[in-house]
Amino acid sequence: MPDGWNSSRRFRTLSDTSKVRKTLLPTHFLAGMYCFQLLMLNYLVLSKLRNYMQLTMIFCEEYKLCEKSANGRYFRHDGYLFRENKLCVHNCSVRELLVRESHGGGLMGYFGIAKTLVVLQEHFYWPHMKRDTERICGRCITCKQAKSRVQHHGLYTPLPIPSEPWIDISMDFVLGLPRSRHGKDSIFVVVDRFSKMAHFIPCHKTDDASHVAELFFKEIVRLHGMLRTIVSDRDAKFLSYFWKTLWGKLGTKLLFSTNCHPQTDGQTEVVNRTLSTSLRAIIKKNIKTWEDCLPHVEFAYNRSVHSTTKFSPFEIVYGFNPLTPLDLSPLPLSKNVNLDGKRKAELVKQIHEKVKLNIERRT
């Protein structure tokens, strides 16, 4: 093959890489690099696990018993040992790498121990996984710097429990942010009260009710349709004649929190605190890039399991969780989508029934 062909191919590759770098925003490129690094980590980790699986004392017996066929919950595939479709990880530095990636790696949001453990348990297994997760997450410097230890009060009067996703919502604003590259200084937070799914929309503090309504129809109604109730505080935008008239004509009921008691809408207060914490953890020093980080934070929040519903918002709304870099490893993991339409509909219905029961237990 001519040398010129290799040079031309190398030049095109470098040129394509340069175009991607210029196209992606700095934080998006960084997130892409995290994903790429995690994919490389997957291949390195898998190679290491395959080489040492027979030597480790923890899974040595199970590995030998599964040489010809499955043994109980364990089986071998392509040199790896699995426990109910979860890759067994022997006692080495790989465990700490996996915990750190599940906690704050690509598309993760530096959430707590419980949510990190759920992500790990979807893909991997080893003894004392919870203990290792508590130890490693407890030493996370980013979390210690970004998270507040102050716990806010809960609800004064519980709101009625919704019956399905994106019918009853709550909304609020996060104010006082530094001006971003696009001139935004606030975040419009919209939360579905059933699934706990949230959308984080950058905006201006000076936006009036008409601008907020435009953002709402553009980012919420186009995805989820019209609503039955909207819970909000007594912001001047939400008390304006335009806002009340608009939703009155559309048949949506407006509910307002009690004066001087924002905890009435405790759900949105918790989401706002989680959003602020995740932004501090991800952007670190360059605080003016917060707007570029919002898609990352929104995905991480909606992908994590909620403590009340026991499901992730994505799973409640769509019936499955979207893929993350951890899902892209070449392993025979469980399928996320059921192609049988009837069974899929029954699955979503069962999830909604469980979510409603879980919410009732917490209220």
N, C-alpha and C positions, 0 to 999 in steps of 0.2 A: 504494500500500500504506500503511495507517495507520501513524503514528509509534509508536503504542502497541504495535503488533506487533513492531517492531524493538527497542523497549525491553524487551519481555517476552522476546524471543529472546536479547538480550544478557544479561539477568538470569539466564536459565536456563543459558547458557554459563558465566557466572562462577560460578554455584552448582555446576555439575557439576565445574568445575575445582577449586573449594574442597573438594568431597567427595573427589576423587581425591587431593588433597594431604593430607587428613586420613587417608585410608585407607592410603596407602603409608607405609612407614617412612621416616625421613629419608634413609638411605643408598639405599634402593630408589628414592625419589623423585629423588635425585641421579643415580642410574644411568639412570632414565627420561629425565631432562633431558639427559644425555649423548647418549642415543639420539636424542632429538628434535633436539638441536643437530646431530648427525651427519646426520640426514635433511635438515635445512635446508641443511647444508653440501653434501650431494649435489646438491641442486637448483641451488644457486648455482654450484658447481663445473661441473656439466654445462652450464649456460648459458654460463659463461665459456669452456669448452673448445669449445663449438660456434661461438662468435663468433670465436675466435682460431685455430681449427684450420687455416684456409686461410693464415694469416699466418706461422705458425711455420716455421722453416727445417728443423726436424728431420723432420717428417712431411709437408711440403708436397708433395713428389713423389709419395709413396704416396697422399695424399689426392686428387690430380688423376687418377692412374691408375685409381682406384676409382670414378670418377664414374658410369660406366655399369654396371660389373660388378665382381666380385671380382678382385683381382690377387694371385695367390699366396696368402699367408697373411693378406692384408689385405682388408678390405671396409668399405663405408660403410653406415651405418644411421641414418636420421633426422638427418643432419648430423654424426654422430660417426664417427670412424675406429676400427676394431677390428683387433686382431691375434689371430687364433684365439680369438675371443669375449672378448678382454681389451681394455678401453678404453685407447686410446693417450693418454697425458698429455704435453702439450708442456712445454717448459722454463720453468716459472714457479713462483710461490709455492705453487701447488696441490699440487705434489709433496711439499713439506714438511708440509703439512696432512694429506695422506693417510698419510704415514709416521707422524706423531704419533698419528693416530686409530687406526691399525693396531697401534701399540705400547701406548698407554695410554688409548685412548678408551673409548666405551661397550662394556661386556662384554669388554674386553681386560684383560690382567693384568700389564702391564709386563714381559713375558718378553724373552728375549734377541734378538739381531740375527737369528739364523737363523729363529726362529719368527715374528718380525715380517715378515721377507721372504716367508715362505710365505703368510701372510695377504694381503699385497699382491699377490703373483703370481697369486692366485686370481682377482683382479678387474681388475688394471691392468698396463700395460706401458709402459716407457720405457727408453732406453739407460742403462746404468750404474746400474740400480736398486739393485744390491747395494752399490755404493760410496756412494750417497746414504743408504741405510738405515744403514750402518755409521757414517757421519758424524753423522746426526741422533740415532740411538740412543746413540751414544757421548757426546753432549752432554746426555743426559737427567739433570737434577738429581735427580729422584725416585729413579732407579735408583742413582745414586752414594750417596745418603743411606741407601737401604734395603737394598742388597745387600752381603753380606759377600764379601771376596776370598779367604777361607780355603776351600780345597778339601779335603774329607774323603777318607779312603782308600776304595778300592773294596772289592769282595767278597773275603773270604778263601777261601771255597769256594763256587763257583756252585751255586745250587739247580737241581733238575731243571727242564727247560723245559716249561711247560704246553702243552696241545694245543688248547685253545679257551677262550673268555672265561668268566669267573666260575665256574670250577671250582676253581682254586687261588688263594688270596688271601694277603695279609699285612696285619697290623694293628699299630697302635701308638697312643700318646697324645702330644699336645703339651700340656705342662703349664706352669704359671707365668704364665698370662695374667691380666690384670686382670679383676675380676668384671664381667660384662656387666649390661645392664638386667634380664635375666631370671635373674641369679644364677649363670650358668655361668662356669667358670674354666678349662676344658680343652677339647680337641678330640680326638674319637675318629676316627682316620684309618684307613680301610679301602681297600686298593689291590688291584685285580685284577692278578695277575702276568703275564697274557697280553696283555691290551689296554692295561694301565697306567691304566685308568680308576680314578678315586678318588672317594670320598665323604667329606666332612668333616662330622662330626656333633658339635654342641656338647654338652658334658656337664659333670659335676662331678668334681673330683679325688677326692672321697670316695665316688663310686659304687662299689658292690661288684660281684662277679661276676654276681649276678642282675640288677642294673640294666643292666650292660653287655650281657648276653645279651638283655634286653628291647629295648634300643636296636638291637642287631644284627638281631634278627628283624623289628623294625618298619621299619628303614631299608634293610637289605641283602637279607634273605631274601625279603621281599615283592616286591622288584624283580628279583632274579636267581636265586632258588631256593636249594637246598641245595648244599653245597660238598664237595669231595673232601679238600683239605688246607687248614690254616690255619697260617701262619707268624707267630710273635710273639716278643717278648722274654720274659724270665722275671719279668715283673711278678707280684705276689702274686695279682692277679685271675685271671691265666691259669694259675697253678699250683694254684688252689684245687680242693678236692674236687668242688664243684658244677660248675665249668667242665669239668673232665676227664670227669666222669660224664655230663654233658649231651651232649657231642660224641661220647663213646664209644658211647652208646646210639643216636645218630643216624648213626653210621658214618663220621664225619669224623675224619681223622687230624690230630693236633696236632704241629707241628714248632716247636722252640724254638731261639733263637739262642744262641751260645756265651756263657758268663759273661764280662762285662767287654769283650765284643767285639760291640757292636751292629751293626757293619758287616756281620755275617753276613747280616742282612736289609738290605742296602745300598739296595734299591729304596725301602723305606719311609723310610729316613733321607733320601734325596734328595727324596722328596715332601714330607716334613716341612720341609726347608729351603726348598723352593720355596713351600710354603704360608706359612711365616713371612715370607719376602721379599715375596710378593704382598700379604699383609695390611699390612705396614709401608708399602708403596708406595701402597695404596688408602686406608687410614684416615687416614694422615698424623698430624694432631694429636689428634683425638678417639679415643683408643685404646679406650675402653669400648664403641665401636660395632662391635668386631670380629665379634661374632656376627651382626649384620645384614649384614656384608659376605661371609659365608661362601658364600651361594648364588652371588654374583658371581664369587668366586675359583674355586669348583668348576666353574662353567660355563667360565670362561676356561681353566682347566687342561685340562679334558676336550676342549675345542675345538682346542687347539693341537697341532701335530704333535710326536710324541715322537722324540727323537734316536735311540733304539734301534730302534723298530718302523718308522719313516718314515711312519707314519700317525697321525691323531689318534685318541684312545680312542673318541670318538663314531663315527667311521667304521668302526673295527674291530668294535664291538659292534652297530651298527645298519645299517651299510652306506652311510651318508651322513652329512654334517655338517649340524647344525641351522643355521638362518638366524641371521645377525648383522645389525646395522644396515647394514653395508657391502653385504649381500645384498639390501637393500630398495630400492636405487636402480632406477629404471625403465629397465633396460637388458636387452637380449636375451642374458643370461648362460646358462651351461649349467644344465640341470635337475639337481637334487640327488637325485631319486627316480626310479627306473625302475619303471614300472607293470607290466612284464612279470615275473610271479612267478618263472618258471624262470630267466630271465636274472639277476634280482636274487639268487636263491639261488646261482647260479654266481659272481656277482661277490663276494658275501660269502665264499664258499669260497676264491676266489683271493686275496682280501685276507688271510685267515687263513693260507694257505700262505706268502705273502710275509712276513708278520709272524714266523712261526716261523723262517724262514730268516734274517731280519734279527737275531732274538734269538740264534740259534746263532752268527752271525758275531761278535757282541759278547761272547760268553762264552768 
